[in-house]
Amino acid sequence: MTDPAFPALAALLLPACAFVILGVVAPLRRLGRPAAYLSIVFSAAALVAAIGALRLAGGGGYSERLWTWIPAEAGPLATVGVLADGDSALMLVLVALVSFLVQVYSLGYLSDEAMPSLGRYYAYQSLFAFSMMGLVLAPNFVQLFICWELVGLCSYLLIGYWYTKPEAARAAVKAFWITKAGDVGLLIGIVLLWRQTGTFDFLELLMLADAGVIPLAGLGVITFCIYLGAAGKSAQFPFHIWLPDAMEGPTPVSALIHAATMVTAGVYLLTRTVWLFKLTPEVMQIIAWNGAFTALLAAVLACVQTDIKRVLAYSTVSQLGSMMAAIGAGFASAGFLHLLTHGIFKALLFLGAGAVIHAVGTNDIFEMGGLWRRMPQTAIVFVIGTLSLAGIPLFAGFFSKEEILGAVFAGGFPVPFAMLLLGAFLTAFYMFRVVFVTFAGTPAASQSRHHGAETHAHDAPPFMALPLWILALMCVGVGALFTVWHPEAEFESPGWLTPAAIGVALAGIALAYLVYQRRAISADGLARAFAPIREAALRRFWIDDVFAGIYGWLMLPFSRLVGWIDRYFVDGILNVLSAWTLMAGAGLRRIQSGRAQDYVYGIALGVLALMVGMWWLR
């Protein structure tokens, strides 16, 4: 078999089968761990199938398998199926790999969960994997949008997994509604594009774009609407506010969302349809500028966080912004490459953070300290992930970060390039701030309040450690591979770019070392020097307050109005009609007396009334 579509289809359907089995067979789901083993086995099989699809699609070209969904006289209006090519196969492997490792890791991380709750968790995980794979393999906008919404639904369920916690419930609702604001734009863009071209199919749209027959009138509005959907899912300014709050879910969920699924969907969508966006240069400029701004804004916000998961969350927002900037500069391949490497090291960092939290019982980095001695394996893998994120040579993120910077510079965006360079410096600083504060130094005195962490902290158990080491080895392996061989770029980078990229990363590491390890520079003094920016960053630059104001002044009154209409108008009409029906029924029951003479009199009166009516109308 040489067709990559078939193993790709198998990879797509296997998590769906796991979800259906867990959904239908309730006793299995309630058992918890057997449900987890079932989901993991199906996830492993999906990974094998995805690797098979990649091997077959790696030679170039594509394979499409379609089935009619909505028939029409002029041909099917909508189809379902798979579109397997090099990009979708690579993304499929990433999604399958991270999903599998997260599910294995969850066995250790959620070992204390009640069994029925654990079964529900793995059912959600399987549905999430299916939804993301369906999005990746979608051959048209209709299937993509359906899977897009399923991904949003699954994120709501997983972020709010601990729904009894008010913070988790609020975070799930916030993520759902903020992303839905962007999804409205995506839906509008898809419908307008169909009205303009008459098709939802990606390959047909690509051929129309290559032939130059897509009408340009109104196309800018269409692509901007599609970008709004991508910006919502990939947490671009101003929609970025949902992602840090999503940390209220279990840490494995955070790793899954941040590394390979939900937040990468927007970047993947733009990568998949960049040929359409290139027809609207003004929208491409918006994407580049907003991406660079988001990258810098999130890096600044990460510098003032003390919650280890929130630091990583803002780093995700920042990295997604840099990917968007490269796409906006016209070099989607650079953004896609960083998406792939980011998926590996960000999954490693989140799972490593989960191991630390699991051991010490707190998310606050300043309540940790000295964990290098008690958790050496976790420290090693976390540092490997940090070196990758900082863009240090020989690690996964170096080459892709350099490609991002080169793409934006070659695209003619000097100011966004400078913003990304500053963001790279801050990234190295705040990540090594976490490393030095968490793993170096001496244990914080407050650790004794958290399950006796000072004396009982230890490396992760096997189910948690295995995914960490696999991802760490991949970070090193990918970095080594790119060192000796790397794909040819679409642009030519200046000779000074590589030293500059390395230099800003080393400068950020050095500053973190001097402040938090050597203490040669006072952290308080540094905070005072940047007091206005720090205070604004602690308030998240009041962006969350703006959204809260919009919700309080606009959305909440509108919701109350809709509720009043539903309660007193819609329900009122239905209640009146039902009351009249009951009254009529009660009246009609009275004529059912059971006496024959009453029925004879009734028939006689009816005939008489009929005759009088006919005479009157004559």
C-alpha positions as CSV (number, residue, x, y, z in Angstrom):
1,M,0.0,0.0,0.0
2,T,1.4,3.3,-1.1
3,D,-1.5,5.6,-0.5
4,P,-1.0,7.8,2.7
5,A,-4.7,8.5,3.0
6,F,-5.5,5.1,4.3
7,P,-3.1,5.0,7.3
8,A,-4.1,8.7,7.9
9,L,-7.8,7.6,8.0
10,A,-6.9,4.8,10.4
11,A,-5.1,7.3,12.7
12,L,-8.2,9.5,12.7
13,L,-10.7,6.8,13.4
14,L,-8.8,4.9,16.2
15,P,-9.3,7.7,18.9
16,A,-12.9,8.0,17.7
17,C,-13.4,4.3,18.3
18,A,-11.9,4.6,21.8
19,F,-14.3,7.5,22.6
20,V,-17.4,5.5,21.3
21,I,-16.4,2.4,23.3
22,L,-15.9,4.5,26.5
23,G,-19.1,6.4,25.8
24,V,-21.3,3.4,25.2
25,V,-19.8,0.8,27.6
26,A,-20.5,2.7,30.8
27,P,-19.2,0.0,33.2
28,L,-15.8,0.1,31.5
29,R,-15.7,3.9,31.8
30,R,-16.5,3.7,35.5
31,L,-13.7,1.3,36.2
32,G,-11.2,4.1,35.4
33,R,-7.8,2.4,34.8
34,P,-9.1,-0.2,32.3
35,A,-10.6,2.7,30.4
36,A,-7.3,4.5,30.5
37,Y,-5.5,1.4,29.2
38,L,-8.0,1.1,26.4
39,S,-7.5,4.7,25.4
40,I,-3.7,4.4,25.6
41,V,-3.7,1.3,23.4
42,F,-5.8,3.0,20.7
43,S,-3.7,6.1,21.0
44,A,-0.5,4.1,20.4
45,A,-2.1,2.4,17.4
46,A,-3.0,5.9,16.0
47,L,0.6,7.0,16.4
48,V,1.8,3.9,14.5
49,A,-0.7,4.7,11.7
50,A,0.3,8.4,11.7
51,I,4.0,7.4,11.3
52,G,2.9,5.1,8.4
53,A,1.1,8.0,6.7
54,L,4.2,10.2,7.1
55,R,6.5,7.6,5.6
56,L,4.2,7.4,2.5
57,A,3.6,11.1,2.2
58,G,7.2,12.1,2.8
59,G,8.0,11.8,-0.9
60,G,5.9,14.8,-1.9
61,G,2.5,15.1,-3.5
62,Y,-0.8,14.4,-1.8
63,S,-3.6,11.9,-1.5
64,E,-7.3,12.8,-1.1
65,R,-10.1,10.4,-0.2
66,L,-13.6,11.9,-0.1
67,W,-17.1,10.7,0.6
68,T,-20.2,12.7,-0.2
69,W,-21.9,14.2,2.8
70,I,-24.3,16.9,1.4
71,P,-25.3,16.0,-2.1
72,A,-26.4,18.6,-4.7
73,E,-27.4,18.5,-8.4
74,A,-24.2,20.2,-9.5
75,G,-22.1,18.0,-7.4
76,P,-21.7,17.5,-3.6
77,L,-22.0,20.6,-1.6
78,A,-20.0,19.2,1.2
79,T,-17.7,16.1,1.6
80,V,-15.9,14.4,4.4
81,G,-12.6,12.6,4.1
82,V,-8.9,13.1,4.5
83,L,-6.3,15.2,2.6
84,A,-2.9,13.6,3.3
85,D,0.3,15.4,2.3
86,G,3.6,16.2,3.9
87,D,2.4,19.0,6.1
88,S,-0.7,17.3,7.3
89,A,1.2,14.0,7.9
90,L,3.8,15.8,10.0
91,M,1.1,17.5,12.0
92,L,-0.7,14.2,12.4
93,V,2.4,12.6,13.9
94,L,2.9,15.5,16.3
95,V,-0.7,15.3,17.5
96,A,-0.7,11.5,17.8
97,L,2.7,11.5,19.6
98,V,1.8,14.2,22.2
99,S,-1.6,12.7,22.8
100,F,-0.1,9.3,23.4
101,L,2.6,10.6,25.8
102,V,0.1,12.8,27.7
103,Q,-2.2,9.9,28.2
104,V,0.6,7.7,29.5
105,Y,1.8,10.6,31.8
106,S,-1.7,11.1,33.1
107,L,-1.8,7.5,34.6
108,G,0.8,8.7,37.1
109,Y,-0.3,12.3,37.5
110,L,-4.0,11.5,38.1
111,S,-3.4,8.3,40.1
112,D,-5.4,9.7,43.0
113,E,-8.5,10.5,40.9
114,A,-11.7,8.6,41.5
115,M,-12.1,5.8,39.0
116,P,-15.3,7.1,37.3
117,S,-13.7,10.5,37.0
118,L,-10.6,9.0,35.4
119,G,-12.6,7.1,32.8
120,R,-14.4,10.3,31.9
121,Y,-11.0,12.1,31.5
122,Y,-9.8,9.5,29.1
123,A,-13.0,9.6,27.1
124,Y,-12.5,13.4,26.7
125,Q,-8.9,12.8,25.7
126,S,-9.8,10.4,23.0
127,L,-12.5,12.8,21.6
128,F,-10.0,15.6,21.7
129,A,-7.4,13.6,19.7
130,F,-10.0,12.7,17.1
131,S,-11.2,16.3,16.8
132,M,-7.7,17.6,16.2
133,M,-6.8,14.9,13.8
134,G,-10.0,15.6,11.9
135,L,-9.0,19.3,11.7
136,V,-5.5,18.5,10.5
137,L,-6.7,16.1,7.7
138,A,-9.7,18.2,6.7
139,P,-10.0,18.5,2.9
140,N,-12.4,21.4,3.0
141,F,-13.6,24.3,5.2
142,V,-16.8,22.5,6.3
143,Q,-15.1,19.5,7.9
144,L,-12.4,21.8,9.3
145,F,-15.0,24.1,11.0
146,I,-16.9,21.1,12.5
147,C,-13.7,19.7,14.0
148,W,-12.6,23.2,14.9
149,E,-15.7,23.5,17.1
150,L,-15.3,20.0,18.5
151,V,-11.7,21.0,19.6
152,G,-13.2,24.0,21.4
153,L,-15.8,21.8,23.1
154,C,-13.2,19.3,24.2
155,S,-11.0,22.1,25.6
156,Y,-14.0,23.3,27.6
157,L,-14.5,19.9,29.0
158,L,-10.9,19.3,29.8
159,I,-10.1,22.7,31.2
160,G,-13.1,22.4,33.4
161,Y,-12.4,18.8,34.3
162,W,-12.2,19.7,38.0
163,Y,-15.6,21.5,37.6
164,T,-16.2,21.6,41.4
165,K,-13.4,24.2,41.6
166,P,-14.9,27.6,40.8
167,E,-11.6,28.8,39.2
168,A,-11.6,25.8,36.8
169,A,-15.3,26.3,35.9
170,R,-14.7,30.0,35.2
171,A,-11.6,29.3,33.2
172,A,-13.4,26.8,31.0
173,V,-16.3,29.3,30.3
174,K,-13.8,32.1,29.6
175,A,-11.8,29.9,27.1
176,F,-15.0,28.8,25.5
177,W,-16.5,32.3,24.9
178,I,-13.3,34.1,24.0
179,T,-12.5,31.6,21.3
180,K,-16.1,31.7,20.1
181,A,-15.7,35.4,19.4
182,G,-13.0,34.5,16.9
183,D,-15.0,31.5,15.6
184,V,-17.8,33.8,14.6
185,G,-15.4,35.6,12.3
186,L,-14.1,32.3,10.9
187,L,-17.7,31.1,10.1
188,I,-18.5,34.4,8.4
189,G,-15.3,34.2,6.3
190,I,-16.0,30.7,5.2
191,V,-19.5,31.5,4.1
192,L,-18.4,34.7,2.2
193,L,-15.6,32.7,0.5
194,W,-18.1,30.0,-0.6
195,R,-20.4,32.7,-2.0
196,Q,-17.5,34.2,-3.9
197,T,-16.0,31.0,-5.2
198,G,-18.8,28.4,-5.0
199,T,-16.6,25.8,-3.2
200,F,-15.4,24.8,0.2
201,D,-12.7,22.4,-1.1
202,F,-9.0,23.4,-0.4
203,L,-7.6,21.9,-3.6
204,E,-10.2,23.6,-5.7
205,L,-9.6,26.9,-4.0
206,L,-5.9,26.5,-4.5
207,M,-6.3,25.9,-8.2
208,L,-8.5,29.0,-8.5
209,A,-5.9,31.0,-6.6
210,D,-3.1,29.7,-8.9
211,A,-5.2,30.5,-11.9
212,G,-5.8,34.0,-10.6
213,V,-9.6,33.7,-11.0
214,I,-10.6,34.3,-7.3
215,P,-12.4,37.7,-7.3
216,L,-10.3,40.1,-5.2
217,A,-13.2,42.4,-4.4
218,G,-14.1,41.8,-0.7
219,L,-11.3,39.1,-0.4
220,G,-9.5,41.2,2.3
221,V,-12.6,41.1,4.5
222,I,-12.9,37.3,4.0
223,T,-9.3,36.6,4.9
224,F,-9.4,39.0,7.9
225,C,-12.5,37.1,9.2
226,I,-10.7,33.8,8.8
227,Y,-7.7,35.3,10.6
228,L,-10.0,36.3,13.5
229,G,-10.8,32.6,14.0
230,A,-7.1,31.7,13.9
231,A,-6.3,34.5,16.3
232,G,-8.9,33.3,18.8
233,K,-7.7,29.7,18.8
234,S,-4.0,30.6,18.8
235,A,-4.4,33.2,21.5
236,Q,-3.3,36.3,19.6
237,F,-3.8,39.8,20.9
238,P,-6.5,40.7,22.1
239,F,-7.8,37.1,22.4
240,H,-4.8,35.9,24.3
241,I,-6.4,36.4,27.7
242,W,-8.1,33.0,27.9
243,L,-4.9,30.9,27.7
244,P,-3.2,31.7,31.0
245,D,-6.5,31.0,32.9
246,A,-6.7,27.7,31.1
247,M,-4.0,26.5,33.5
248,E,-6.7,25.7,36.0
249,G,-7.1,22.3,34.3
250,P,-4.9,19.3,35.0
251,T,-1.2,19.8,33.9
252,P,-1.4,17.0,31.3
253,V,-4.3,18.9,29.7
254,S,-2.2,22.1,29.7
255,A,0.5,20.2,27.9
256,L,-1.9,18.8,25.3
257,I,-3.6,22.1,24.6
258,H,-0.4,24.1,24.5
259,A,1.9,21.7,22.6
260,A,0.0,20.0,19.8
261,T,-3.7,20.7,19.7
262,M,-5.9,23.6,20.3
263,V,-3.6,26.6,20.3
264,T,-1.7,25.4,17.2
265,A,-4.9,25.1,15.2
266,G,-4.9,28.7,14.2
267,V,-1.3,28.6,13.0
268,Y,-2.0,25.4,11.1
269,L,-5.0,27.0,9.4
270,L,-3.1,30.0,8.2
271,T,-0.2,27.7,7.0
272,R,-2.8,25.5,5.2
273,T,-4.4,28.5,3.4
274,V,-1.4,30.9,3.1
275,W,-1.9,30.9,-0.7
276,L,-5.2,32.6,-0.1
277,F,-3.9,35.2,2.3
278,K,-1.1,36.1,-0.1
279,L,-3.8,37.6,-2.3
280,T,-4.4,40.2,0.4
281,P,-1.1,41.8,1.4
282,E,-2.8,44.3,3.8
283,V,-4.1,41.4,5.9
284,M,-0.7,39.7,5.8
285,Q,0.8,42.9,7.3
286,I,-1.8,42.9,10.1
287,I,-0.9,39.2,10.9
288,A,2.9,40.0,10.9
289,W,2.6,43.1,13.1
290,N,0.0,41.6,15.5
291,G,2.1,38.4,15.8
292,A,5.2,40.3,16.7
293,F,3.3,42.5,19.2
294,T,1.7,39.5,20.8
295,A,5.1,37.8,21.1
296,L,6.7,40.8,22.9
297,L,3.6,41.5,25.1
298,A,3.4,37.9,26.3
299,A,7.1,37.8,27.0
300,V,6.8,40.9,29.2
301,L,3.8,39.3,31.0
302,A,5.8,36.1,31.6
303,C,8.6,38.0,33.4
304,V,6.3,38.9,36.3
305,Q,4.6,35.6,36.8
306,T,5.3,33.4,39.8
307,D,3.1,30.5,38.9
308,I,5.2,28.0,36.9
309,K,2.3,27.0,34.6
310,R,1.4,30.6,33.9
311,V,5.0,31.4,32.9
312,L,4.8,28.5,30.4
313,A,1.3,29.7,29.3
314,Y,2.6,33.1,28.4
315,S,5.6,31.6,26.7
316,T,3.2,29.7,24.5
317,V,1.4,32.9,23.6
318,S,4.7,34.5,22.8
319,Q,5.9,31.6,20.6
320,L,2.6,31.5,18.7
321,G,2.9,35.2,18.1
322,S,6.4,34.6,16.5
323,M,4.9,31.9,14.3
324,M,2.1,34.2,13.1
325,A,4.7,36.9,12.4
326,A,6.6,34.6,10.1
327,I,3.4,33.6,8.3
328,G,2.5,37.3,7.9
329,A,5.9,38.0,6.5
330,G,5.1,35.5,3.7
331,F,7.1,32.5,4.9
332,A,4.7,30.0,6.3
333,S,7.2,27.2,6.2
334,A,9.3,28.9,8.9
335,G,6.2,29.3,11.1
336,F,5.2,25.7,10.5
337,L,8.7,24.4,11.3
338,H,8.6,26.2,14.7
339,L,5.2,24.9,15.3
340,L,6.6,21.3,15.1
341,T,9.6,21.9,17.3
342,H,7.6,24.0,19.8
343,G,5.2,21.1,20.1
344,I,8.0,18.8,21.3
345,F,9.8,21.1,23.8
346,K,6.6,22.8,25.1
347,A,5.1,19.4,25.9
348,L,8.3,18.5,27.7
349,L,8.2,21.7,29.8
350,F,4.6,21.4,30.8
351,L,5.0,17.7,31.8
352,G,8.2,18.6,33.6
353,A,6.3,21.4,35.5
354,G,3.6,18.9,36.3
355,A,6.2,16.5,37.8
356,V,7.5,19.4,40.0
357,I,4.0,20.4,41.1
358,H,3.1,16.8,41.8
359,A,6.1,16.5,44.0
360,V,6.0,19.8,46.0
361,G,2.3,20.6,46.0
362,T,2.5,24.2,44.8
363,N,2.7,26.1,41.6
364,D,4.7,29.1,43.0
365,I,8.3,29.0,42.0
366,F,9.4,31.0,45.0
367,E,8.0,28.2,47.3
368,M,10.3,25.7,45.6
369,G,14.1,25.9,45.4
370,G,16.9,23.4,45.7
371,L,14.9,20.7,43.7
372,W,18.0,19.8,41.7
373,R,19.3,17.7,44.5
374,R,16.0,15.9,45.1
375,M,14.6,15.7,41.6
376,P,17.8,15.5,39.4
377,Q,16.1,13.7,36.4
378,T,13.2,16.2,36.3
379,A,15.7,19.0,36.5
380,I,17.8,17.6,33.6
381,V,14.8,17.2,31.3
382,F,13.4,20.6,32.3
383,V,16.7,22.3,31.5
384,I,16.8,20.6,28.1
385,G,13.3,21.9,27.3
386,T,14.3,25.4,28.5
387,L,17.5,25.4,26.3
388,S,15.3,24.4,23.4
389,L,12.8,27.2,24.1
390,A,15.6,29.8,24.6
391,G,17.0,28.8,21.1
392,I,20.4,27.5,22.2
393,P,22.4,25.6,19.5
394,L,22.2,21.8,19.4
395,F,18.6,21.9,20.8
396,A,15.3,21.6,19.0
397,G,14.2,25.3,19.1
398,F,17.4,26.9,17.8
399,F,17.1,26.4,14.1
400,S,13.4,27.1,13.9
401,K,13.7,30.3,16.0
402,E,16.5,31.5,13.7
403,E,14.2,30.7,10.7
404,I,11.4,32.8,12.3
405,L,13.7,35.8,12.8
406,G,15.2,35.4,9.3
407,A,11.7,35.2,7.7
408,V,10.5,38.4,9.4
409,F,13.6,40.2,8.5
410,A,13.6,39.0,4.9
411,G,9.9,39.9,4.6
412,G,10.8,43.6,5.1
413,F,9.5,44.1,8.7
414,P,12.3,45.7,10.6
415,V,10.2,46.8,13.6
416,P,8.5,43.4,14.1
417,F,12.0,41.8,13.8
418,A,13.3,44.0,16.6
419,M,10.2,43.1,18.7
420,L,10.9,39.4,18.2
421,L,14.6,39.8,19.0
422,L,13.7,41.6,22.3
423,G,11.1,38.8,22.9
424,A,13.8,36.2,22.4
425,F,16.0,37.9,25.0
426,L,13.1,38.0,27.5
427,T,12.2,34.4,26.8
428,A,15.7,33.2,27.8
429,F,15.6,35.5,30.9
430,Y,12.2,34.4,32.3
431,M,12.7,30.7,31.5
432,F,16.1,30.6,33.2
433,R,14.6,32.6,36.1
434,V,12.3,29.6,36.6
435,V,15.3,27.2,36.4
436,F,17.4,29.1,38.9
437,V,14.6,29.8,41.3
438,T,13.1,26.3,41.2
439,F,16.0,23.9,40.9
440,A,19.0,25.9,42.2
441,G,19.6,27.5,45.6
442,T,18.2,26.1,48.8
443,P,14.6,24.9,49.5
444,A,12.2,27.6,50.5
445,A,11.1,27.7,54.1
446,S,7.5,27.7,53.0
447,Q,7.8,24.2,51.4
448,S,7.0,22.6,54.8
449,R,3.5,23.8,54.3
450,H,3.1,21.8,51.2
451,H,3.0,18.1,52.0
452,G,6.4,18.2,53.6
453,A,8.0,18.8,50.2
454,E,11.4,19.7,51.6
455,T,11.9,16.2,52.8
456,H,9.6,14.2,50.4
457,A,10.1,15.7,47.0
458,H,11.3,13.1,44.5
459,D,11.5,12.4,40.8
460,A,8.4,11.4,38.9
461,P,7.2,7.8,38.9
462,P,7.8,5.6,35.8
463,F,4.5,6.5,34.0
464,M,5.4,10.2,34.3
465,A,9.1,9.9,33.8
466,L,9.0,7.9,30.5
467,P,7.3,10.6,28.4
468,L,9.7,13.2,29.9
469,W,12.7,11.3,28.7
470,I,11.3,10.5,25.3
471,L,10.5,14.2,24.7
472,A,13.9,15.3,26.1
473,L,15.7,12.9,23.7
474,M,13.7,14.2,20.9
475,C,14.7,17.8,21.7
476,V,18.3,16.8,21.6
477,G,17.9,14.5,18.5
478,V,16.0,17.1,16.5
479,G,18.6,19.8,17.5
480,A,21.5,17.5,16.4
481,L,19.7,16.6,13.1
482,F,19.2,20.3,12.2
483,T,22.8,20.9,13.1
484,V,24.1,18.5,10.4
485,W,21.2,18.9,8.0
486,H,18.4,21.4,7.8
487,P,15.8,22.1,5.1
488,E,16.6,24.9,2.7
489,A,15.0,28.2,3.6
490,E,12.8,30.2,1.2
491,F,15.0,33.2,1.9
492,E,18.6,34.2,2.5
493,S,19.4,35.3,6.0
494,P,22.2,37.9,6.6
495,G,25.4,36.5,8.1
496,W,25.0,38.4,11.4
497,L,21.6,36.8,12.2
498,T,22.9,33.6,13.8
499,P,25.3,35.4,16.1
500,A,22.6,37.9,17.0
501,A,20.0,35.1,17.8
502,I,22.5,33.2,19.9
503,G,23.7,36.5,21.6
504,V,20.3,37.6,22.8
505,A,19.6,34.2,24.2
506,L,22.9,34.1,26.1
507,A,22.4,37.6,27.3
508,G,19.0,36.7,28.7
509,I,20.5,33.6,30.5
510,A,23.3,35.7,31.9
511,L,21.0,38.3,33.3
512,A,18.8,35.6,35.0
513,Y,22.0,34.0,36.4
514,L,23.2,37.3,37.8
515,V,19.9,38.2,39.3
516,Y,18.5,34.9,40.7
517,Q,21.6,32.7,41.1
518,R,24.6,34.9,41.9
519,R,22.4,37.7,43.2
520,A,25.0,40.2,41.9
521,I,22.0,42.2,40.6
522,S,19.2,42.9,43.0
523,A,15.8,41.5,41.8
524,D,14.1,44.3,43.8
525,G,16.3,46.9,42.2
526,L,15.6,45.5,38.8
527,A,11.9,45.6,39.6
528,R,12.1,49.3,40.7
529,A,14.0,50.2,37.6
530,F,11.1,49.0,35.5
531,A,8.4,49.8,38.0
532,P,5.8,51.3,35.6
533,I,6.0,48.4,33.1
534,R,6.0,45.9,36.0
535,E,2.9,47.3,37.6
536,A,1.1,47.4,34.3
537,A,2.2,43.8,33.6
538,L,0.9,42.7,37.0
539,R,-2.5,44.1,35.9
540,R,-2.1,42.3,32.6
541,F,-2.0,45.8,31.0
542,W,-5.7,46.1,31.9
543,I,-6.8,44.0,28.9
544,D,-8.7,41.5,31.0
545,D,-10.5,44.5,32.7
546,V,-11.6,45.7,29.2
547,F,-13.0,42.4,28.4
548,A,-14.7,42.2,31.8
549,G,-16.2,45.6,31.2
550,I,-17.5,44.6,27.8
551,Y,-19.0,41.5,29.3
552,G,-20.6,43.5,32.2
553,W,-21.9,46.3,30.1
554,L,-22.8,44.6,26.9
555,M,-22.9,40.8,27.0
556,L,-24.5,40.4,30.4
557,P,-27.4,42.8,29.7
558,F,-27.9,41.2,26.3
559,S,-28.0,37.7,27.9
560,R,-30.5,38.9,30.4
561,L,-32.7,40.4,27.6
562,V,-32.5,37.1,25.7
563,G,-33.4,35.3,28.9
564,W,-36.4,37.5,29.6
565,I,-37.7,37.1,26.0
566,D,-37.3,33.3,26.3
567,R,-38.9,33.2,29.7
568,Y,-41.8,35.6,29.2
569,F,-42.4,35.7,25.5
570,V,-41.5,32.4,24.0
571,D,-42.4,30.3,27.0
572,G,-45.4,32.6,27.7
573,I,-46.9,31.9,24.2
574,L,-46.3,28.2,24.7
575,N,-47.8,28.3,28.2
576,V,-50.9,30.2,26.9
577,L,-51.4,27.7,24.1
578,S,-51.1,24.8,26.4
579,A,-53.6,26.3,28.9
580,W,-56.1,26.9,26.1
581,T,-55.6,23.3,24.9
582,L,-56.3,22.0,28.4
583,M,-59.4,24.2,28.7
584,A,-60.7,23.0,25.4
585,G,-60.1,19.5,26.4
586,A,-61.9,20.0,29.7
587,G,-64.9,21.5,27.8
588,L,-65.0,18.7,25.3
589,R,-64.9,16.1,28.0
590,R,-68.3,17.3,29.2
591,I,-70.1,16.3,26.1
592,Q,-68.9,12.7,26.6
593,S,-71.8,11.9,29.0
594,G,-72.4,8.3,28.0
595,R,-76.2,8.9,27.5
596,A,-77.6,8.0,24.1
597,Q,-80.3,10.7,24.1
598,D,-77.6,13.4,24.6
599,Y,-75.8,12.2,21.5
600,V,-79.1,12.2,19.5
601,Y,-79.9,15.7,20.6
602,G,-76.3,16.8,19.7
603,I,-76.6,15.3,16.2
604,A,-80.0,16.9,15.7
605,L,-78.8,20.3,16.7
606,G,-75.7,20.0,14.5
607,V,-77.9,19.1,11.5
608,L,-80.2,21.9,12.2
609,A,-77.3,24.4,12.5
610,L,-75.9,23.1,9.2
611,M,-79.2,23.6,7.4
612,V,-79.7,27.1,8.8
613,G,-76.1,28.0,7.7
614,M,-76.6,26.7,4.2
615,W,-79.9,28.6,3.9
616,W,-78.3,31.8,5.1
617,L,-75.4,31.5,2.7
618,R,-77.7,30.7,-0.3
